[in-house]
């Protein structure tokens, strides 16, 4: 929600907090989605290199786990690339 309101600071804080929880509970797929969310924040904040790095890291992790993105997650990738 914060990202949709262009509150990039709050969005980044929320994605990082969520990432910590996912890590604590060992949910790798959820961690990947949070990293992709952080890529959106980076893209919206005019940090395309950071966004690309985060998306590449998420893609590598997905490949390692053999979990392709869902249609919704793929939409996140496309949105980040558009920025």
N, C-alpha and C positions, 0 to 999 in steps of 0.2 A: 504494500500500500504506500509506503513512504516513497518508493521509487516512482510510482505513478504520480505522486504529488511533487516530483522533482526535489524531494528532500534527500539529497545524496548522502549527507552526513548520517542522518538517521537510518537510511537504507543500508549503508555500509555497516553501521553499528549492529543493526538487526541481523544482517547476514553473517557477520562475524560471531555474534552471540549464538546464533543457531548452529553455525559450523562447530563451535566448541561443544555444544550439547550433542550433536551428531557424533562427534569424535568420542565423547565420553561414553556414549551408548554403542559405539562400534558400527554405526550405520554408514557403510562406505557409499552406497548409492545416494543416500541423502547428502553426504558430504560433497559428492560430486556436484549435485544440484546447487548447493550453496556456493560452491566455487564458481559455477556458471552465473549465479546471481551476482556475485562480486564482480564478474566480468561485465555484466550489464551496468553496474554502478560505475565501473571504470570507463566504459564506453560513453555513458551519459555525462561523465565528468571530463570529457575531452582527454582521456588517457588511452588512446587506441593501442599503444604498445603493451600496456599493462593488461588491457582486455584480451588482446591476442595471446599473451603469455598464459593468462588464466584459462582461456578456452583450450589452448594446446595442452595444458596440464590436465584439465578435465578429460579431454579426448584420449590422452594417453592412458589415464586411469581407467576410463571406460573400456578401452581396447584390452587392457590387462585383465579386467573382470569379465569381459565378454558381454557387456551390457550396453547395447546401443541406446541412444536417447529415445525417449517416448516422443510422440508428436508434439506434446506441449513443451518438452525440453528442447526439441529441435527448433521450435519457434523462438525460444530464448536465444539460441545460437544465431538464428537469422536476424533477430532484433539487434543483437550486439554487433554483428557484422555491418548492419546498415548505418550504425552511428559512426 
